[in-house]
């Protein structure tokens, strides 16, 4: 680890890939979160530490991906992550997948926030023991996120999903990577096989819990697709794909 940066070598396994042997965005997000957890634990601000020491936990508020090249089964890549310095109510974390030792083929950035374990409300970053180190100032991509609005109608409805036990993570809400899967599941296998995703963005507006029934909506735009995931008519998640 150099300052706050952490990386590891990774060979892409078939189990991480889609039907045409490409590393799927869902599994990329899963790998990024695993990497983030290792890095945060090294820095003394891992999920388990926050829950036990500070009665708090991390959640991803927004995440944005830029895909520069396809990552395929059996590719040898480097996974890299680093957090930026803390802000009052949020922290940004960068992610990259590198080929050929140094060529970024996937860049991503996530906005993380801290919730109180009991109240589920936002906590200021200075309410935990954030490390005092020299943070890397550069980011994988700039955190310029889209603005969404709920202009979805029932004509945009695709399918319904009930949250089950396997969707729930250590924070006892739906793991954020599951929403990425829900978005991708609005397409058929053939549609996904024919699609080359250039950008993807997911915004988490509210948490969902075991037993919640979510309704997933998709709207075609000139430059891609917009998505909304709703519970009881209210949006829990917005997303965007450009292909």
Secondary structure, DSSP 8 states (H G I E B T S, - for coil): -BTTEEEEEEE--GGGB-TTSBB-HHHHHHHHHHHHHHHHHHTT--HHHIIIIISEEEEEEEEEEEE-S--BTT-EEEEEEEE----SS-EEEEEEEEETTTEEEEEEEEEEEEEETTT--EE-GGGS----S------SS------------GGGEEEEEE--GGGB-TTSSB-HHHHHHHHHTTS-HHHHHT----EEEEEE-S---TT-EEEEEEEEETTEEEEEEEETTEEEEEEEEE-
